[in-house]
Amino acid sequence: MEDQTAVALTTKQLWHMRNKWVFESQFLSPQQVTKQVSTSLPELHMLKGVQEKKVSLASSPSQWCKPFFNHYKINWDAAIHKVHCRVGTGVVIRDWNVCVTTTLRSTCASFLDPLLGEAIAALRAVKFCAELGLRTIILEGDSLNVVNAINGQEESWSLVGLLILDIKKLLKQVGVWQVKHVPRQTNAVAHCLAKSSLDLPEKSIHVEDYPHCIHNLLG
């Protein structure tokens, strides 16, 4: 089990190294990655008991639950600015160790339609996963209509329906995926990111970090 943990941790660090280079133009050498793995392993064992306790407290459907080993969970949400006719998207990616690996906040001009806004946010979340090269994912959103549309077989030529078709095409490129509906309180982190994105002049991505607005939600 310890060898499997080391392999998983190395894979995760390599993925982070790639993201640092792609999104922040920062290069980490293989030696730095090896050092990070060696440093993180003892800390991981120390935190294991604490994490297991957190998981036991997250048994309620209203609480966020960590994904299976080697899976990533992506929560998305949308927020609407009625005055400026804009939709804000919030996406948070967490791994099986309950660590936030990446966040995304972005906005675009759109009609003031909540369902359309949720579909736009869902599409942006799936595109983000594809850009990051994630292969085993669980997507969670609080729009039951959008979740049902993604999981369903019915096709629609409405604007929302066309976005759903785009989402389905992208998911075929991902690999193993699930799309689940969760209550609003479970999706609080993504909602906060979406709401704060409306105040940003441009897209904001955090890698191995997250914006201050969600600090108190992650505890």
URLINKA-V611656 format. One line per field, one symbol per residue. ss: DSSP state (h for helix, s for strand, l for the rest). psi: psi as a letter, one per 30 degrees, with the letter a starting at -180 (. if undefined). burial: # if it has 16 or more other C-alpha atoms within 10 Angstrom, else .. A space follows every 50 residues. Layout:
ss=???
psi=???
burial=???
//
This chain:
ss=lhhhhhhhhhhhhhhhhhhhhhhhlllllhhhhhhhhhhhhhhhhhhhhh hhhhhhhllllllllllllllssssssssssllllsssssssssllllls sssssssssllllhhhhhhhhhhhhhhhhhhhlllssssssllhhhhhhh hlllllllhhhhhhhhhhhhhhhhlssssssllhhhhhhhhhhhhhhlll lllssssllllhhhhhhhl
psi=eeeeeeeeeeeeeeeeeeeeeefghkkkleeeeeeeeeefeeeeeefeee eeeeeffgfkffkkklllkglkkjklllkkjeeghlkkkkkkkkafggkj eklkklllkllijeeeeeeeeeeeeeeeeeefgkfjljkklgjeeeeeee flfkkkgleeeeeeeeeeeefffecklkkkklleffgeeeeeeeeffffk flkkkkkhlllffgefff.
burial=........##.###.#####............#...#............. ............#####...###########....##########.##.# ########.#.#...##############..#.##########..##.## .........##.###.##.##..#..#.#####..#############.. ....###..#...#.....
//
